[in-house]
Amino acid sequence: MGGRVLSVASECVPLVKTGGLADVVGALPGALAATGWEMRVLLPAYRAVRAAAAGWAVVWQEADLWGGPGQVLAGEVAGVPLLLLDAPHLYDREGGPYAGASGDHPDNAVRFAALSWVAARMAREGLDGWKPDILHAHDWQAGLAPAYLAYHGTGGVKSVMTVHNIAFQGWAPAHMLGVLRLPGHAFHPGALEYFGGISSLKAGLVTADRVTTVSPTYAAELMRPEFGMGLQGVIAARGAAVSGILNGVDTAVWDPSREKTAYDLKAMVGKAVARAQLCEEFGLEVPGPLAIVVSRLTDQKGIDLLPGVIPDFVLGGGGLIVLGSGDAGLEGAMRDLAARFPGRVAVQIGYDEALSHRLFAGADAVLVPSRFEPCGLTQMYGLRYGTLPVVSLVGGLADTVIGASPAALAAGVATGITFQPVDGLAFGRALTQLLEFYRQPKLWAKLRANAMAQPVGWEASAAAYAGLYERLIA
């Protein structure tokens, strides 16, 4: 069937990225093209991305965007059809998309209201003969786009709101209601009012035709107080309009057969070579399974559990390499582990994409003990590389890894190890299981083969989004 989608977001690979949102926004247009849907991505023209738009055509003018004019430039970067909202008074600044040297930009509410306003207008009125059937808004930064359609006219366009991480909600004080071009009659708990103010994420959740999040389990979790971050009632009230669609990974970028130590399911010798090189690079000698952690070092990611469980894992023969940065206390705790267990535990603070590839290629297991995880990509990289995921049973981790329960082992379908609840006792037992499986070469080979055979690309996800769009416009 197919149609047209205007995707609205604050970041998009390869131009600007602070997290997984950018990967999804950048991957969707290409993935959807195969289903007959044409997607363009509207993004702010931050200082760092303006150079990429040199010579692009101006396709939209906006006279009044909260203190100055704006224009939209159309072009393409790395195969992604882009529309950049160029409004220097809002976006031409030092720092990242949301913050400068002294913290969050104080006018973020209007900076992203402007993005949403232009998105809704372009969707409603069409753009040089291109009119979308669907406006697809991502996270709080685009949350006002469905609201502007709902309160200022839809022009026949349907809207989808996707929550990538509900922890960020885009709050503004109540006195800004008129400034944000929102109607006073909608300022009540059933619509825009949120704890006495305005949340642009809530605005999107209550006005969009459909709400999605990035895994089916996370969609269900968001209706519960321990995961919903205050918005659980709003999401539960939308009920049947809420669904979860898993993200995928870029299988051309994350491909063990394209690594320096190339290997695949039929010829695994390259993985052993990669492991040996990794141990040499970090000065490790590990008789048992070599595990990795590639993560932001935060409590949300369960990193605080590692100091309690790694000593016994090392005692059982295991080794660990940690790559990441984040909470200063947790960075220190990781360094302490490496100091306590030289030759078994190594840590590199920061992020290094090339090293990340070497870690997945050479490691035996990847540890993902998150307390909540909307989707997660790390475990999917693990599956792709035959690096067995050891994951907590939350969100997308629960939806992508088949835990080695007795039933799954008997049926021959397990792809990793899962544990719950998210505490040291359960995590420690999962690592004991990892040590036991590693000592059984036939079982280990079977688990690894299952993991590598698991589809983790965008095909299924793109088909699910296309199906959602088609049902909306039917």
KACOR-V207636 format. One record per pair of residues at least 4 apart in sequence whose ideal C-beta (glycine too) atoms are under 7 Angstrom apart, sorted by the first residue. I is the first residue (numbers start at 1). GAP is how many residues later the second one is. Records with the same first field share a line. If there is no record, write none. Layout:
BEGIN
I=GAP + GAP
END
This chain:
BEGIN
1=35 + 469
2=33 + 34 + 35
3=34 + 130 + 131 + 466 + 470
4=34 + 126 + 127 + 128 + 129
5=32 + 34 + 127 + 129 + 131 + 464
6=34 + 36 + 113 + 116 + 117 + 126 + 129 + 130
7=18 + 21 + 32 + 33 + 34 + 35 + 129
8=34 + 107 + 108 + 111 + 127 + 128 + 129 + 130 + 134 + 137
9=12 + 16 + 32 + 34 + 129 + 132 + 133
10=34 + 87 + 102 + 131
11=5 + 6 + 7 + 10 + 11 + 14 + 86
12=4 + 10 + 13 + 14 + 29 + 31 + 68
13=4 + 9 + 10 + 13
14=12 + 63 + 64
15=28 + 34 + 37 + 62
16=6 + 30 + 32 + 33 + 81
17=5
18=4 + 78 + 79
20=4 + 144 + 357
21=4 + 117 + 118 + 143
22=4
23=4 + 354
24=4 + 140 + 223
25=16 + 113
26=54
27=4 + 221 + 223 + 431
28=4 + 11
29=4 + 10 + 12 + 51 + 52
30=49
31=427 + 430 + 431
32=5 + 7 + 430 + 433 + 434
34=428
35=427 + 428 + 431
37=429 + 432
40=41 + 43
41=39 + 40 + 41 + 42
42=41 + 43 + 73 + 77
43=39 + 41
44=41 + 47 + 71
45=4 + 5 + 8 + 28 + 39 + 40 + 41 + 46
46=45 + 51
47=45 + 46
49=4 + 35
52=25
53=20 + 22 + 31
56=17 + 18 + 19
57=16 + 17
58=13 + 15
59=13 + 15 + 68 + 69
60=11 + 12 + 58 + 62 + 67
61=10
62=7 + 8 + 9 + 56
63=6
65=4 + 5 + 22 + 25 + 49
66=44 + 47 + 48
67=22
68=19 + 21
70=15 + 16 + 17 + 44 + 48
71=15
72=11 + 12 + 13 + 46
73=11 + 13
74=9
75=7
76=4 + 5 + 6
77=5
85=30 + 33
87=4 + 27
88=4
90=21 + 24
91=20
93=7 + 12
94=6 + 7
95=4 + 5 + 6
98=6 + 7 + 10
99=4 + 5 + 6
100=5
104=4
105=6
107=4
108=4
109=4 + 63 + 67 + 71
110=4
112=4 + 29 + 58 + 88
113=4 + 31 + 67
114=4
115=4 + 26 + 27
116=4 + 26 + 28 + 29 + 32
117=4 + 31 + 64
118=4
119=4 + 16 + 23 + 26
120=4 + 15 + 25 + 28 + 29 + 32
121=4
122=5
123=9 + 12 + 26 + 32 + 34
124=25 + 29 + 30 + 31 + 33
125=30
126=4 + 5
132=25
133=24 + 25 + 340
134=23 + 24 + 26 + 335 + 338
135=10 + 11 + 14 + 22 + 24
136=24 + 26
137=5 + 6 + 8 + 9 + 22 + 24 + 67 + 71
138=4 + 24 + 26
139=24 + 25 + 26 + 29
140=28 + 29 + 30 + 60 + 61
141=29
143=18 + 27 + 57 + 58 + 60 + 61
144=4 + 36 + 56 + 59
145=4
146=4 + 13 + 15 + 58 + 61 + 62
147=4 + 35 + 56 + 57 + 60
148=4
149=5 + 8 + 10
150=57
151=31 + 32 + 35
158=51 + 314 + 315
159=49 + 50
160=48 + 49 + 50 + 52 + 308
161=43 + 44 + 47 + 50
162=50 + 51
163=50
164=50 + 210
165=209
166=56 + 62 + 63 + 65
167=62
169=30 + 32 + 33
170=29 + 30 + 31
171=26 + 28
172=4 + 8 + 25 + 26
173=24
174=13 + 22 + 23 + 24
176=4 + 22
177=5 + 7 + 10 + 21
180=18
182=4 + 10
186=5 + 6
187=5 + 6
188=5
189=4
191=15
192=6 + 11
194=4 + 5 + 8
198=5
199=4
200=4
201=4
202=4 + 29 + 32
203=4
204=4
205=6 + 26 + 29 + 30 + 33
206=28
209=263
210=31 + 258 + 262
211=24 + 27 + 30 + 31
212=31 + 32 + 33 + 256
213=5 + 6 + 9 + 31 + 161
214=4 + 30 + 31 + 32 + 33 + 160 + 161 + 182
215=29 + 31 + 159 + 160 + 180 + 181 + 184
216=4 + 28 + 183
217=4 + 27 + 178 + 179 + 181 + 182
218=4 + 26 + 156 + 157 + 177 + 178
219=23 + 24 + 25
221=6 + 173 + 174
222=5 + 6 + 10 + 13
223=5 + 9 + 12 + 13
224=4 + 8
225=7
227=145
228=4 + 7
231=4
232=4
233=4
235=7
238=4
245=216 + 219 + 220
246=129 + 150 + 153 + 154 + 215
247=128 + 130 + 214
248=208 + 209 + 210 + 213
249=5 + 128 + 131 + 132 + 135 + 207 + 208
250=4
251=4 + 133 + 205 + 206
254=127 + 130
256=6 + 7 + 8 + 105 + 128 + 129
257=5 + 6 + 7
258=4
259=15 + 98 + 102
261=9 + 12 + 13 + 16 + 100
262=8
263=4 + 5 + 6 + 7 + 8
265=184 + 187 + 188
269=4
270=4
271=4 + 90 + 115
272=4
273=4
274=4 + 84 + 87 + 88
275=4 + 15 + 87
276=4
277=4 + 85
278=4 + 80 + 81 + 84 + 85
279=5 + 6 + 7
282=39 + 64
283=60
284=35 + 59 + 60 + 62
285=58
286=4 + 32 + 33 + 58
287=30
288=28 + 29 + 30 + 147 + 150
289=29 + 75 + 76 + 145 + 146 + 149
290=29 + 73 + 74
291=27 + 28 + 29 + 72 + 73 + 74 + 75 + 76
292=29 + 67 + 71 + 74
293=27 + 29 + 31 + 74
294=29 + 30 + 62 + 65 + 72 + 84
295=6 + 8 + 29 + 83
296=5 + 28 + 30
297=6 + 27 + 28 + 29 + 30 + 33 + 34 + 37
298=5 + 28 + 29 + 32
299=5 + 72
300=70 + 71 + 72
301=69
302=67 + 68 + 69 + 90 + 120
303=27
304=26
305=4 + 64 + 119 + 122
306=4 + 31
307=26 + 30
308=116
309=4 + 115 + 118 + 119 + 122
310=4 + 10 + 27 + 35
311=4
312=4 + 116
313=5 + 118
314=4 + 5 + 27 + 30 + 31
316=119
317=118
318=113 + 117
319=25 + 26
320=25
321=25 + 38
322=12 + 25
323=25 + 28 + 29 + 32 + 33 + 36
324=27
325=6 + 24 + 25 + 26
326=4 + 5
327=4
328=4
329=4
330=4
331=4 + 18
332=4
333=4
334=4 + 13
335=4 + 12
336=4
337=4 + 8
338=7 + 8 + 9
341=4
348=4 + 7
352=4
353=4
354=4
355=4
356=4
357=4
358=4
359=4
360=21 + 22 + 25 + 27
361=24
363=24
364=23 + 24 + 74
365=22 + 23 + 25 + 69
366=12 + 13 + 16 + 21 + 23
367=23
368=8 + 10 + 11 + 21 + 23 + 29
369=23 + 53 + 58
370=6 + 22 + 24 + 27
371=23 + 51
372=22 + 23
373=21 + 22 + 23 + 24
374=21 + 22
375=20 + 21
376=19 + 20 + 21
377=4
378=4
379=4 + 10 + 12 + 18 + 21 + 22
380=4 + 20 + 76
381=4
382=5 + 6 + 7
383=6 + 32 + 68 + 69 + 71 + 73
384=68 + 72
386=62 + 65 + 66
388=28 + 29 + 59 + 60 + 63
389=12 + 27
390=26 + 27 + 40 + 41 + 44
391=6 + 10 + 25 + 27
392=5 + 27 + 28 + 30
393=4 + 5 + 25 + 26 + 27
394=4 + 28
396=4
397=4
401=14 + 15 + 17
402=6 + 11 + 12 + 13 + 14
403=5 + 11 + 13 + 14 + 15
404=4 + 5 + 10 + 13 + 29 + 33 + 43
405=4
406=4
407=4
408=5 + 6
409=5
412=34
413=37
414=33 + 36
415=32 + 35 + 36 + 39
416=35
417=13 + 16 + 17
419=7 + 8 + 10 + 11
420=6
421=5
423=4
424=4
425=4
426=4
427=4
428=4
429=4
430=4
431=4
432=4
433=4
434=4
435=4
437=6 + 7 + 10
438=6
440=4
441=4
442=4
443=4
444=4
445=4
446=4
447=4
448=4
449=4
450=4
455=5
458=4
459=4
460=4
461=4
462=4
463=4
464=4
465=4
466=4
467=4
468=4
469=4
470=4
END
